[in-house]
């Protein structure tokens, strides 16, 4: 069964539309990373700058009702991404019926920022704010919310496995279609900035002291980002094919990756085998590339072991920050944009770090600004790795 990624909607620090995001990525534009002290001690973050839709402007919430229960930035990001794929979603509902459309999302924080603000209000005023509801931060609320907004009746749920969350959503969405439970699935992820993550990564000493430097010699941590990316996955022919998914777990450590990278290599190989591809058939890899010392060491070792230095590779996090639970879906969207760009020169996403190469790392063919494949990009692979050793790799091709 061939499954297609028919459409995508996305917002991130690199822009708020397909065209804007691709243009800024290919230019190596990291102006979306900005200093911020809203969520804790000042640090560089990747923030979405957009006028997001108001939840009560959407049926069935326009007369009040349940809108307040779902009113958080994470859900407003989902609405903004949905607006970009609405025509495709409507066409799927018309073809298959609302009961045959599912929703699978990934997130690591949902609307926890609302709870942070509510607890601050409680400390200052002795009571929670009237507009606060726990559902605003509940992990599964985004899928419930989208199902209500769109009016679909298929399975709707959320996966939370830290930074592989929205990648795992694709494996789950594909399974729903293969089992005959759905004909189409709205799949992706969203994560919004909050103190929980900025303070948490600071406690782990994983926050960069400046702009992050993926695979750079002086890398010292991540820039936390926020983003949303929503796809329509279905059996209907579309521009990009979801070819292969590889999922493994090494359970090496709560937060540190296994330095031997055994299960990361295995995840990439499973994805290749699932897609019926060899390493030589991959045109570009979007690396997980968090810019932490240990992750980049591990991933360099894994990619070098399987691909050598032949395949073009880069981390896009130098332009978006690490968008955590949304990262896998966002970076798969970047691959979708490359595959649908119809660029006969095959312009690639550069590995932007404004740093010297780290010669201590196993060598990779890291893309420099302006590098081109010299032909259309036909096949991409995207990696995502998470706390606890949750590893995921996805292969997509141009239809």
GILIN-V752756 format. One record per pair of residues at least 12 apart in sequence whose C-alpha atoms are under 6 Angstrom apart, sorted by sequence separation. I is the first residue (numbers start at 1). J is the second residue. D is the distance in Angstrom with one decimal. If there is no record, write none. Layout:
I/J/D + I/J/D
This chain:
33/45/5.3 + 208/220/5.2 + 382/394/5.3 + 33/46/4.6 + 143/156/5.5 + 208/221/3.9 + 250/263/5.8 + 381/394/5.5 + 32/46/5.9 + 143/157/5.4 + 207/221/4.5 + 208/222/5.1 + 381/395/4.4 + 206/221/4.5 + 207/222/4.9 + 248/263/6.0 + 380/395/5.8 + 351/367/5.5 + 380/396/5.5 + 140/157/5.9 + 350/367/4.7 + 379/396/5.8 + 14/32/5.6 + 140/158/5.0 + 350/368/5.0 + 379/397/4.3 + 13/32/4.6 + 248/267/5.5 + 350/369/5.0 + 378/397/5.5 + 247/267/5.2 + 378/398/5.1 + 246/267/4.5 + 166/188/5.4 + 53/76/5.9 + 166/189/4.9 + 52/76/5.9 + 246/270/4.7 + 348/372/5.6 + 111/136/5.3 + 112/137/4.6 + 246/271/4.1 + 347/372/4.3 + 111/137/3.9 + 245/271/4.3 + 289/315/5.0 + 346/372/5.1 + 110/137/5.3 + 244/271/4.6 + 286/313/5.9 + 287/314/5.6 + 346/373/4.7 + 279/307/5.8 + 284/312/4.9 + 285/313/4.6 + 286/314/5.5 + 287/315/4.8 + 346/374/5.5 + 110/139/5.5 + 284/313/5.5 + 286/315/5.8 + 345/374/4.5 + 346/375/5.0 + 244/274/4.6 + 345/375/4.8 + 346/376/4.9 + 244/275/4.2 + 344/375/4.9 + 346/377/5.4 + 243/275/4.6 + 344/376/4.7 + 13/46/5.0 + 193/226/5.5 + 343/376/5.8 + 13/47/5.0 + 192/226/4.6 + 318/352/5.4 + 13/48/4.9 + 191/226/5.4 + 318/353/6.0 + 12/48/5.1 + 74/110/5.8 + 191/227/5.8 + 314/350/5.9 + 315/351/5.3 + 74/111/5.5 + 190/227/5.7 + 261/298/5.8 + 265/302/5.3 + 314/351/4.5 + 190/228/4.2 + 339/377/5.7 + 72/111/5.6 + 189/228/5.7 + 259/298/5.2 + 189/229/5.6 + 188/229/5.4 + 261/302/5.7 + 188/230/4.5 + 187/230/5.7 + 188/231/5.9 + 187/231/5.2 + 186/231/5.7 + 186/232/4.8 + 185/232/5.9 + 185/233/5.2 + 184/233/5.6 + 184/234/4.3 + 101/152/5.9 + 183/234/6.0 + 102/154/4.4 + 104/156/5.8 + 106/158/5.5 + 108/160/5.5 + 313/365/5.9 + 314/366/5.5 + 99/152/5.9 + 101/154/5.0 + 102/155/4.8 + 103/156/4.5 + 104/157/5.3 + 105/158/4.7 + 106/159/4.8 + 107/160/5.4 + 312/365/5.2 + 313/366/5.0 + 314/367/5.7 + 98/152/4.4 + 99/153/4.2 + 100/154/5.4 + 102/156/5.6 + 104/158/5.6 + 106/160/5.7 + 108/162/5.3 + 313/367/5.8 + 98/153/5.5 + 99/154/4.8 + 309/364/4.9 + 312/367/6.0 + 309/365/5.0 + 328/384/5.7 + 107/165/5.9 + 106/165/4.5 + 339/398/5.4 + 106/166/3.9 + 301/362/5.6 + 300/362/5.6 + 106/169/5.9 + 69/133/5.5 + 72/136/5.7 + 105/169/5.7 + 104/169/5.6 + 69/135/5.8 + 70/136/5.0 + 69/136/6.0 + 75/142/6.0 + 222/290/5.9 + 222/291/5.7 + 221/291/5.4 + 10/81/5.2 + 221/292/4.4 + 9/81/4.6 + 219/291/5.6 + 220/292/5.6 + 9/84/5.0 + 214/289/5.5 + 9/85/5.8 + 215/291/6.0 + 214/291/3.9 + 213/291/5.3 + 101/182/5.6 + 113/194/5.0 + 215/296/5.8 + 100/182/4.7 + 103/185/5.3 + 105/187/5.6 + 107/189/5.7 + 100/183/5.6 + 101/184/5.0 + 102/185/4.5 + 103/186/4.7 + 104/187/4.9 + 105/188/5.0 + 106/189/4.4 + 107/190/5.6 + 101/185/5.5 + 103/187/5.9 + 105/189/4.9 + 107/191/5.6 + 285/380/5.7 + 288/383/5.2 + 225/321/4.5 + 227/323/6.0 + 283/379/5.4 + 284/380/5.0 + 285/381/4.7 + 286/382/4.6 + 287/383/5.4 + 288/384/5.1 + 224/321/5.3 + 225/322/5.0 + 226/323/4.8 + 282/379/5.3 + 283/380/5.8 + 285/382/5.6 + 223/321/4.8 + 224/322/5.0 + 225/323/4.4 + 282/380/5.7 + 223/322/6.0 + 229/329/5.7 + 229/330/5.2 + 212/318/6.0 + 74/192/5.6 + 271/394/5.9 + 267/392/6.0 + 268/393/5.3 + 267/393/5.9 + 264/391/6.0 + 255/387/4.6 + 254/387/5.7 + 255/388/5.9 + 191/325/5.9 + 254/388/4.5 + 191/326/5.5 + 253/388/5.7 + 190/326/4.7 + 189/326/4.6 + 251/388/5.1 + 251/389/4.7 + 214/353/5.7 + 216/355/5.3 + 217/356/5.6 + 250/389/4.8 + 213/353/4.1 + 216/356/5.7 + 217/357/5.4 + 249/389/5.1 + 188/329/5.3 + 216/357/5.2 + 217/358/4.0 + 249/390/4.8 + 216/358/5.4 + 249/391/5.8 + 248/391/5.2 + 247/391/5.7 + 247/392/4.6 + 246/392/5.6 + 246/393/5.1 + 245/393/5.8 + 245/394/4.5 + 244/394/5.6 + 244/395/4.9 + 243/395/5.5 + 243/396/5.2 + 242/396/4.8 + 39/194/5.7 + 241/396/5.6 + 39/195/4.6 + 241/397/5.3 + 240/397/5.7 + 240/398/4.8 + 241/399/5.8 + 166/325/5.9 + 240/399/5.0 + 165/325/5.0 + 166/326/5.6 + 239/399/5.2 + 163/324/4.5 + 167/328/4.8 + 163/325/4.6 + 166/328/5.4 + 167/329/5.8 + 162/325/5.4 + 166/329/5.3 + 45/223/5.2 + 47/225/5.9 + 44/223/5.7 + 45/224/5.1 + 46/225/4.0 + 47/226/5.7 + 45/225/5.4 + 12/227/4.4 + 11/227/5.6 + 11/228/5.5 + 108/325/4.7 + 10/228/5.4 + 107/325/4.3 + 10/229/4.3 + 106/325/5.9 + 9/229/5.7 + 164/384/5.5 + 9/230/5.2 + 164/385/5.6 + 8/230/5.5 + 164/386/5.3 + 8/231/4.4 + 163/386/4.6 + 7/231/5.6 + 162/386/5.6 + 7/232/5.4 + 6/232/5.4 + 5/232/5.8 + 5/233/4.7 + 4/233/5.6 + 4/234/5.4 + 3/234/5.5 + 4/235/6.0 + 3/235/4.9 + 6/238/4.6 + 4/237/6.0 + 4/238/5.4 + 5/240/5.3 + 4/240/5.7 + 5/241/5.9 + 4/241/4.4 + 3/241/5.9 + 4/242/5.8 + 3/242/5.8 + 46/320/5.3 + 46/321/5.0 + 30/319/4.2 + 14/320/5.9 + 13/320/5.0 + 26/349/5.0 + 25/349/6.0
